[in-house]
Amino acid sequence: MAVSTGAGLDPVLAFALVGVLGVGSQWLAWRLRLPAIVLMLAAGLAVGPGLGLLNPSQHFGDLLQPMVAIAVAIILFEGGMVLNLHSLSDAAKGVRRLVIVGAPLGWLASTLVLHYVAGLGWASSAVFGGIMIVTGPTVIAPLLRQARLQKRPAALLQWEAIVNDPVGALAAVLAFEVVVVLNSTESAGHAAQQLVLGIGCASVLGVLGGWGIAKSFRQGWVPEYMKIPVLFVVLIAVFAASDAVLHESGLLAVTLMGLWVANSDLPSYVELRRFKEHATVLLVSGVFILLSANMSAETLAALDWRAALFVLAVIFIARPLPVLGALAFTNVPWRERALVAMTGPRGVVLVAVAGLFGERLAQLGVEDGARIAPLAFALVLSTVVLHGFTLTPVARWLGLTAGTTPGVLILGGSRWSVALAQALEKLGLQVLLADPNHAHLRNAREAGVPVYYGDILSEAAEDRLDLVAYDTLISATDNDAYNTLVATDLAPEFGRSHVFQLRRVRETSSRHALPVTLGGRPIGGDETFFELNAKLAEGWVFRTTNLTEEFTADDWRAQHPQAIPVAVLGKGGGLRLLGPEDTLRDATGAQVLAFGPPRADFPNGQA
C-alpha cells in the first residue's frame, strides 16, 4: 500500500483541508440559505481539478477506496435507522410501489437512455442503469431539511432514496455478473449461485447484526459508554463480511441492520441516532469533497454534448416516467406524484459505485466502461444543482411545503398560552397549541386556535404531527419538570436556540438549579407560569409595536418600563423569541410583541 504526498500536501494536511471545506461549506450554506451539496461540490472542484491543491488518489493512495466505501456504509446504516415503520403511515403503499415497480422501470429506462442517448454499449448501459436506480439519501436529507416538505411527499422521497440505494447496487451487481459470464469462461449457473449466495449472506448478516445489537443493548450486556463504539465495530464487521462474499452486497446488509435497529424500540435509540446523524454530517461532507476533488480535468473535459443530452434525458424522461408509472392508481395525489417524479438528485453512492464498476468493466475489455465515471459525476453535479435550487420553489408552487412562515408549537393550554397563540396568529404565524389534558384545551378551541390533544413526546404525536412545519417550541405548562423534559428531549429536533420554556418556580435556589444541558431558553421575562397567568387575570395583554428610526427600542422601553418583550418579527417574516437577557437593539424596522399592562398609549399598537 502506497500513500503519496503529491500536490505539496501531506495526508494529515489533506485530511484537515477536507474537513474544513466540508463542514465549512455546510455552515456557509446554512448562513446563506443555499443547498449545502452545491457548495461542497463547488469547493471540491475548486481545490481539486481547479487549483490542484488536493488530489485524493495521490494523497491517500490505496486508502481512498476503502475510506469512501466505509463512509458510504455508515451513511446508509444511518439512513436505515431513520426508517421506522411507524413513520410510513399513509405513504406505505407509495413507497412499496416506488421500490417494487419503480426500481425495475427505472433500471429499464436508464439503460435505454444510456444506450441510445449517451452512446454506451449494452453491457455498460445495463450495469450503469442499475446503479442509476439510486437517488441518494446523502442529497435528499439536506434538501428535505431545507425545503420543509409536508410529511407524505417527504416520506416518499426519503424512503425511496434509502431503500433503493442497496437495490441499485445489487442491480448493478446482477448486470455485471451477466457481463462477466459473457466475457469469460465462467458459467451462468456459477454466476447465479454467487449472486444468490451474496444476497442471502448480506440479508442474514444484516438481520443478525441488528438483532444482536438490539438484544445486547436491551439486556444491558453493553455499558452505556461503549454502545456507540460497539455499534460502529459491528456495523463495519457486517459490511466487510458481506462485501467479502459479494462486492457491494454490504450496502444491503448495513441498510437491513439499520432498519432492524430502528424498529426495535430501544431505550437508547434516540441517542444512537443523534450520534449517527452527527457522524453522517461529517462523512457526507468529506466524501463529497473527496469525490469531487478526485475528478481530473481530463475526465471533465471528456464530457461532450452527448453527456448533456444524457443528463436532460434522465431528468425529463428516465426519472419521471418510472415514478409516474409506479404511483399510478395509488392514493398519492397528483401534486405529490409530480413532485416525486421531478425530484431525483443523485449522490455519493452513485459516484462511488459507478466508478468501481466502470473500472471493472474496463478491465474486462469493455472499452466504454471508462466513460461511466464522468457520466456519473455529470449526473450528480447537474441534479444536485438543479434540485438544490428548485425543490423548495417547486414544492411551494405545488402547495406541498409545511408553510412559508415559521411555525410555533406551544405546549400547555393555559389562558396565557392561548393569548400568546392568538397574538402570534395575528402576526401571520402558524401556531399549534398542544396539551396532554383535554380540559386544558377548551379555551384554545373556543378561541379558534389549532390544538393537539396528547403527549407531544408520544409515538402518536410523531406519526400524526408534521413537526417540520414548526421551527420554534415554547414549553409553558404548569408542570416545570414536564416543561424541562420536553425542552430537553426536543432540543436536538428544533435546535437548542429555538426551544424555550417558562422559568421554573424554584429555579433561583441552588438546591434546585439545573445544568445548562437541561431545559430550554427562558421566555416571558423572569416570570413563572403562575405569575404570567396572574398578570393576565389582572388585565395584562399582548400588543405589537412597530420600531422605526423615529421610534426606537429605547423610546419604547422608556414608555413601557413594565412590559415584557416576548418576540421580534422581522420584515422577512423571521421570528426571534426573547429571553430576560435579550435586547431590542437590532429590532429597528421590525415588530415587537410584548406582554404588558393595559394602556391606551401603545404607539402603533394593536390588541
RAMOWO-V360124 format. One record per backbone hydrogen bond with DSSP energy under -0.5 kcal/mol. NH is the residue of the N-H (numbers start at 0). CO is the residue of the C=O. E is the energy in kcal/mol with one decimal. If there is no record, write none. Layout:
BEGIN
NH;CO;E + NH;CO;E
END
This chain:
BEGIN
3;1;-0.6 + 3;57;-0.9 + 7;4;-0.7 + 8;5;-1.1 + 13;9;-2.4 + 14;10;-2.6 + 15;11;-2.3 + 16;12;-2.6 + 17;13;-2.4 + 18;14;-2.4 + 19;15;-2.6 + 20;16;-2.6 + 21;17;-2.5 + 22;18;-2.4 + 23;19;-2.0 + 24;20;-2.0 + 25;21;-1.8 + 26;22;-2.5 + 27;23;-2.7 + 28;24;-2.4 + 29;25;-1.9 + 30;26;-2.2 + 31;27;-2.6 + 32;28;-1.1 + 33;28;-2.0 + 38;34;-1.3 + 39;35;-2.4 + 40;36;-2.5 + 41;37;-2.3 + 42;38;-2.5 + 43;39;-2.5 + 44;40;-2.5 + 45;41;-2.0 + 46;42;-2.3 + 47;43;-1.7 + 49;44;-2.3 + 50;45;-2.8 + 51;47;-1.8 + 52;46;-1.1 + 53;46;-2.7 + 57;54;-1.1 + 58;54;-2.8 + 59;55;-2.6 + 60;55;-0.6 + 60;56;-0.6 + 61;1;-1.1 + 62;59;-2.1 + 63;60;-1.5 + 65;61;-0.7 + 66;62;-2.3 + 67;63;-2.5 + 68;64;-2.6 + 69;65;-2.6 + 70;66;-2.2 + 71;67;-2.7 + 72;68;-2.0 + 73;69;-2.4 + 74;70;-2.3 + 75;71;-2.5 + 76;72;-2.3 + 77;73;-2.5 + 78;74;-2.0 + 79;75;-2.5 + 80;76;-1.9 + 81;77;-0.7 + 81;78;-1.0 + 82;78;-0.6 + 82;79;-0.9 + 83;81;-2.3 + 86;83;-2.0 + 87;84;-1.2 + 88;84;-0.6 + 90;87;-2.8 + 91;88;-1.3 + 94;90;-2.4 + 95;91;-2.4 + 96;92;-2.3 + 97;93;-2.1 + 98;94;-1.9 + 99;95;-3.2 + 100;96;-1.8 + 101;96;-2.7 + 102;97;-0.6 + 104;100;-1.8 + 105;101;-2.8 + 106;102;-2.3 + 107;103;-2.4 + 108;104;-2.8 + 109;105;-2.6 + 110;106;-2.2 + 111;107;-2.2 + 112;108;-2.2 + 113;109;-2.5 + 114;110;-2.0 + 115;111;-2.8 + 116;112;-2.1 + 117;112;-1.7 + 118;113;-0.5 + 119;113;-2.3 + 124;120;-2.5 + 125;121;-2.4 + 126;122;-2.0 + 127;123;-2.7 + 128;124;-2.5 + 129;125;-1.4 + 130;126;-1.5 + 131;127;-1.9 + 132;129;-1.4 + 133;130;-1.6 + 138;135;-1.0 + 139;135;-2.5 + 140;136;-2.1 + 142;138;-1.7 + 143;139;-3.0 + 144;140;-2.0 + 145;141;-1.7 + 146;142;-2.9 + 147;143;-2.0 + 148;143;-0.6 + 149;399;-2.7 + 153;149;-1.8 + 154;150;-2.3 + 155;151;-2.6 + 156;152;-2.1 + 157;153;-2.5 + 158;154;-2.8 + 159;155;-2.0 + 160;156;-2.0 + 161;157;-2.1 + 162;158;-2.7 + 163;159;-2.2 + 164;160;-0.6 + 165;161;-0.7 + 166;162;-1.1 + 167;163;-2.9 + 168;164;-2.0 + 169;165;-2.4 + 170;166;-2.2 + 171;167;-2.1 + 172;168;-2.0 + 173;169;-2.5 + 174;170;-2.4 + 175;171;-2.6 + 176;172;-2.5 + 177;173;-1.7 + 178;174;-2.0 + 179;175;-2.5 + 180;176;-2.1 + 181;177;-2.1 + 182;178;-1.4 + 183;180;-0.8 + 190;186;-2.0 + 191;187;-2.5 + 192;188;-2.1 + 193;189;-2.2 + 194;190;-2.1 + 195;191;-2.6 + 196;192;-2.5 + 197;193;-2.5 + 198;194;-2.5 + 199;195;-2.6 + 200;196;-2.6 + 201;197;-2.5 + 202;198;-2.3 + 203;199;-2.4 + 204;200;-2.8 + 205;201;-2.6 + 206;202;-2.3 + 207;203;-2.8 + 208;204;-2.8 + 209;205;-2.2 + 210;206;-2.9 + 211;207;-2.9 + 212;208;-2.1 + 213;209;-2.5 + 214;210;-2.8 + 215;211;-2.5 + 216;212;-2.4 + 217;213;-2.3 + 218;214;-2.2 + 219;215;-0.5 + 219;216;-0.6 + 220;215;-2.2 + 221;215;-0.8 + 225;222;-1.5 + 226;222;-0.5 + 226;223;-1.3 + 229;225;-2.6 + 230;226;-2.4 + 231;227;-2.4 + 232;228;-2.4 + 233;229;-2.6 + 234;230;-2.4 + 235;231;-2.5 + 236;232;-2.4 + 237;233;-2.8 + 238;234;-2.3 + 239;235;-2.7 + 240;236;-2.6 + 241;237;-2.2 + 242;238;-2.5 + 243;239;-1.7 + 244;240;-0.9 + 244;241;-0.7 + 245;241;-2.1 + 248;245;-2.1 + 250;247;-0.9 + 251;248;-0.5 + 252;248;-1.8 + 253;249;-2.5 + 254;250;-1.6 + 255;251;-2.3 + 256;252;-2.2 + 257;253;-2.4 + 258;254;-2.3 + 259;255;-2.3 + 260;256;-2.2 + 261;257;-2.4 + 262;258;-1.2 + 263;260;-1.5 + 268;265;-1.6 + 271;267;-2.2 + 272;268;-2.8 + 273;269;-2.3 + 274;270;-2.2 + 275;271;-2.2 + 276;272;-2.4 + 277;273;-2.0 + 278;274;-2.3 + 279;275;-2.6 + 280;276;-2.1 + 281;277;-1.6 + 282;278;-2.5 + 283;279;-3.3 + 284;280;-1.9 + 285;281;-2.5 + 286;282;-3.1 + 287;283;-2.2 + 288;284;-2.0 + 289;285;-2.7 + 290;286;-2.8 + 291;287;-2.1 + 292;288;-2.4 + 293;289;-1.6 + 294;291;-1.0 + 299;295;-2.1 + 300;296;-2.2 + 301;297;-1.1 + 302;299;-1.3 + 303;301;-0.5 + 306;303;-0.6 + 307;303;-1.4 + 308;304;-2.2 + 309;305;-2.4 + 310;306;-2.2 + 311;307;-2.1 + 312;308;-2.7 + 313;309;-2.2 + 314;310;-2.3 + 315;311;-2.4 + 316;312;-1.9 + 317;312;-2.1 + 318;313;-1.9 + 320;316;-1.7 + 322;318;-1.4 + 323;319;-2.9 + 324;320;-2.4 + 325;321;-2.4 + 326;322;-2.3 + 327;323;-0.6 + 327;324;-0.5 + 329;326;-1.2 + 332;330;-0.5 + 336;332;-2.2 + 337;333;-2.6 + 338;334;-2.1 + 339;335;-2.5 + 340;336;-2.6 + 341;337;-1.8 + 342;339;-1.1 + 343;341;-0.6 + 350;346;-1.7 + 351;347;-2.8 + 352;348;-2.8 + 353;349;-2.4 + 354;350;-2.1 + 355;351;-1.6 + 356;352;-2.5 + 357;353;-2.5 + 358;354;-1.8 + 359;355;-1.8 + 360;356;-2.6 + 361;357;-2.0 + 362;358;-2.0 + 363;359;-1.3 + 364;361;-1.2 + 365;360;-2.5 + 366;364;-1.0 + 368;365;-1.8 + 369;366;-1.1 + 370;367;-1.3 + 371;368;-1.3 + 373;369;-0.6 + 374;370;-1.8 + 375;371;-2.7 + 376;372;-2.4 + 377;373;-2.4 + 378;374;-2.3 + 379;375;-2.5 + 380;376;-2.9 + 381;377;-2.4 + 382;378;-2.6 + 383;379;-2.5 + 384;380;-2.0 + 385;381;-2.7 + 386;382;-2.7 + 387;383;-2.0 + 388;384;-1.5 + 389;385;-1.5 + 390;386;-2.1 + 393;389;-2.6 + 394;390;-2.7 + 395;391;-2.3 + 396;392;-2.4 + 397;393;-2.1 + 398;395;-0.8 + 399;394;-3.2 + 401;147;-3.4 + 405;572;-0.5 + 406;468;-0.6 + 407;429;-2.9 + 408;471;-3.0 + 409;407;-0.6 + 409;431;-2.9 + 410;408;-0.5 + 410;473;-3.3 + 411;409;-0.6 + 411;433;-3.5 + 417;413;-2.2 + 418;414;-2.4 + 419;415;-2.3 + 420;416;-2.6 + 421;417;-2.5 + 422;418;-2.1 + 423;419;-2.4 + 424;420;-2.3 + 425;421;-1.9 + 426;422;-0.8 + 427;424;-2.0 + 428;423;-2.0 + 429;405;-0.6 + 431;407;-2.1 + 432;449;-2.5 + 433;409;-2.8 + 433;431;-0.5 + 434;451;-1.9 + 437;435;-0.6 + 439;436;-0.7 + 440;437;-1.1 + 441;438;-1.4 + 444;440;-2.5 + 445;441;-2.5 + 446;442;-1.7 + 447;444;-1.1 + 448;443;-2.5 + 451;432;-2.0 + 453;434;-1.6 + 453;451;-0.7 + 457;454;-1.7 + 461;457;-1.6 + 462;458;-2.1 + 463;459;-2.5 + 464;460;-2.5 + 466;464;-1.3 + 468;465;-2.1 + 469;466;-2.0 + 470;406;-1.7 + 471;406;-1.1 + 472;497;-2.6 + 473;408;-2.8 + 474;499;-3.0 + 475;410;-2.8 + 475;473;-0.8 + 479;477;-0.7 + 482;478;-2.3 + 483;479;-2.2 + 484;480;-2.3 + 485;481;-2.7 + 486;482;-2.5 + 487;483;-2.4 + 488;484;-2.5 + 489;485;-2.5 + 490;486;-0.8 + 493;489;-2.4 + 494;490;-2.8 + 497;494;-2.4 + 498;495;-1.0 + 499;472;-2.8 + 500;520;-2.5 + 501;474;-1.5 + 502;526;-1.1 + 506;503;-1.2 + 508;505;-1.1 + 511;508;-1.1 + 512;508;-1.0 + 517;514;-1.9 + 518;483;-0.7 + 520;498;-2.9 + 522;500;-0.9 + 523;577;-0.7 + 526;523;-1.4 + 528;502;-0.5 + 531;527;-2.4 + 532;528;-2.0 + 533;529;-1.7 + 534;530;-2.0 + 535;531;-1.9 + 536;532;-1.8 + 537;533;-1.2 + 538;535;-1.4 + 539;534;-2.3 + 540;595;-2.8 + 542;593;-2.4 + 543;605;-1.0 + 544;591;-1.9 + 546;544;-0.6 + 546;589;-2.5 + 547;550;-2.4 + 551;549;-0.6 + 555;551;-2.3 + 556;552;-2.6 + 557;553;-2.2 + 558;554;-1.7 + 559;555;-1.7 + 562;559;-0.5 + 563;594;-2.9 + 564;562;-0.7 + 565;592;-3.2 + 566;592;-1.7 + 567;575;-2.3 + 568;590;-2.8 + 569;567;-0.6 + 569;573;-2.6 + 572;569;-1.5 + 575;567;-2.3 + 577;565;-3.0 + 581;578;-1.1 + 586;583;-1.6 + 588;546;-2.4 + 589;586;-2.2 + 590;568;-2.5 + 591;544;-2.9 + 592;566;-2.9 + 592;590;-0.5 + 593;542;-2.9 + 593;591;-0.6 + 594;563;-2.6 + 595;540;-2.5 + 595;593;-0.6 + 598;596;-0.6 + 601;598;-0.6 + 602;600;-0.7 + 604;601;-2.0 + 605;543;-0.6
END
